[in-house]
Amino acid sequence: MSLKSFPAIAAVIPAAGVGQRMQADKPKQYLRLHGKTILEHSVKPVLAISAVQQLYLALSPNDPYFAATGLTAENIVRVDGGAERVHSVLNALLAIDAEKMPWVLVHDAARPLVRPQDIELLIQRCLEVGHGGILATPVRDTMKRGQSLINATVEREHLWHALTPQFFPTALLRANIQAALAAKVVITDEASAMEWANEPVLLVEGHSDNLKITRPADLQLAAFYLEQNQ
């Protein structure tokens, strides 16, 4: 399947969070990395996908930082973010015309290193099987369950790190998130809403350097990866 045969796609990036674990003076998506904000880096590979018709950024209604970014493309639409990530995603989904853009990519604002090739692979694989999926990487380390002491070793053979983007039919994702929230289900990512609704979710292996910047050390690592990939 070629890029030319992809249907029209919408993209959503929830970017209303404050990133408390970064211990910074601003939300982590606005910290700078190689001269640009993390958010700008995260947006770039998504907009590099020719099938993406519009990108919906869910931002805090009182966001004082966005205006200083270089994100001024006509196909970027700003919507209000919500109390949690899932509410921001839902607000964006409610703004999308699902008939015109029947599929949607959802990407984290703090994942600046995703490769366009991985996004294209995700789209292609999902369209081939006819249902949604996510980028992920297999767990390679020995996994332990516990708090201060180990309770058990967890079999890693079928464990994956969930990444983004995640890619699903627009109307179906919107309906399942609404239903899950109404049922007071905790939704940690789009896949969890689809899993709750017993929908199949494809695992598509991506690159492990598609890290999410959460703590100060992650910013240094992301800077290193960017240098290596230039």
N, C-alpha and C positions, 0 to 999 in steps of 0.2 A: 504494500500500500504506500503510495507516494504522498508527500505533503500536499500536493495539489488536490488529492481526493479526500482530505480531511474536511469534515463539516465545519461550519462556523463555530468558534469556541469563545466562551467568555472566560475571564480569569478573575480571581478574587484574592486579594492580599489583605488579611486583617492586620491592622497596624495601629490599634488604639491602646495597646498595653503600655505599662509604665516600666517594666523590666527592673523590678526592685533588686533582684540578685546581682545585677551589674554594679550596684553601688555607685552610679554615675549621676551627674547633675542634670541629665535629660533622659528620656526614654531611649533604650538601646538602639532602636531602629534609626535614631538620628545621630548616633556616634559616627565619627568619620573613620574611613578605612581607605587608605591610598587616595585621599583627596575628595572622596565622595561619601555620602551617608550610606550606612548599611542598607537602608531602604532602597536607595538608588541602585545599588549593586544587585539587590534581590529582584527588582523590577526588570532590569535589563534583559536577562535571559528569557524571561516570560514573554516580553514584547518581541523578542527575536523570533518567536514562533509565528510564522506568517498567517496561520489559521486563527490566531487570537484576534478577535475583532474589537473587543473592549476589555479594559482592565478596570476593575472596581476596587478602589482603595477604601477600606473602612477605617476612618480616623476618628479620634476624639473630637467631639463638636467644638471644643475650645483649644484645639491643637495650635500652639504658637510657632511650631517649628517647620511645618510642611511648606509654607510659602517660600522658605529659603532654599528649598531643594530645586533641582533642575527638572522636576517631573511636571512638565507642562504640555505633554502631547495631547492632541485632541481626543484620542481614544482612551484617555484616563479619566474615569468618573469617580468623584469623591462621594462617599456615603458616610453617614454617622455610624460610628462604632457603638458597641454595647458594653454591658457590664463585664462579660466574659468573652473569650475568643469565639465561642459558638454563637453568641448573640451578634457579634460583628459579622460573622460569615452569613448568618441568616439575613441580616439587614441587606447585605450585598445581594444575596440570592433573590430577595424580594424585588430588587430593582432590575433584575435581568429579565429580558423577554425570552422565555424558554423556547418559544417557537422559532425565533430567529437564531438563537444560540443554544442548541439543544444539549451541548456538553459544556462542562465547566471545570477549569483547573483551579485548585485552591493551594496557595503557596504561603509559607511562613515569611513574615517580614524580616526575620532575623536569620534567613538562610541565603547569604549572598553568593554562595559558591556553586549553586546548582548549574549543571551544564545543559545548554540547549539540546545537545544530542540525547541526554537522558530524558528530557521532557518529551522529545519527539518519539523516543522508544516507548515511553509510557503510553502516549496517545495511540500509537500504532498498535501496540499489543492489546490495549483495551478495545479498540474498534474492531480488531480481528475477532475477539471472543464475544463481543457484544455486551460487555458489562464493565463496570468501573474497576479501578485499581489504584495502587499507590507505588511510589518509589520506596524501596527498602533495601537494607543490606543485611546479610546473614550475620548472626552473632558468632564471633570467633573466640571470645574469651570464655573461660569456665565461669558459669553463673552461680551465684550463691544467693539464698534467701535468708534474711535475718535483719536484726537491728545492730546492736553492739556485738552480738555473738551470732555465729552461723547457725541457722536452723536446718538447712538442707542445701545440697547441691542440686541445681536444676539442669535437666538435660537440655543441651543447647542445640541439638540437631535440627529442631524445627522452630527455633526462635529467630526472629528478625527485628532489627531496628526500623521502626516506621519513620520515613522521611516525608518530605513534600517536594514537588506538588503531589496532590491527590486528585484523581480525575473521575468524574461521575456524570451521569445524565442530570442535567440541571433541575428539571421538575421533580425527579425522583429524590435527589438529595435534599431539596428544599422540603418536600413533604415528609421525609423521614426525620429530618432534624426537628421540624415542628411537632411531629408525633412523639418523638423521644423526649423533647422538652416538656410537652404536656403530660407525659408519664413520669416526669421528674427523674429521668435517666441522666446520669453524668456522661456528657459527651466530651471526650478529650481531643478527638480529631474527627474528620468527616467519615473515615472508615468505621469508627465506632458506632456512628448513627446507622450506617448501612448494615453493619454486623447485627445490631440490635433488631433491625427489620428483616433479618435472615436473607439479605441480599449477598450475592457472591462478590468478593473483593479480590482482585488479582494482585499478586506480589510480583513486582518488576524490579530486578536488581539494578541499583544505581551505584554511583561512585561513593565511597565512604568519606570523601572529603566534603560532601554536602552537609556540613555541620551546622547546627543551630547555635548561634551565639547567645549564651545564657549568662556566663560568668566572665570576669575580666580576662582570665587566661585564654578563653575562646577567641577573643579579639586578636590577641597576639598570634594565635595559631592560624586564624583566617588570613591575617596579613602575610604570614609565611606562605600559605597555599597560593594566595593571589600572585605573589612574586614568582613562585615556581611555574604557574600556569600562563604567565605573560610571554 
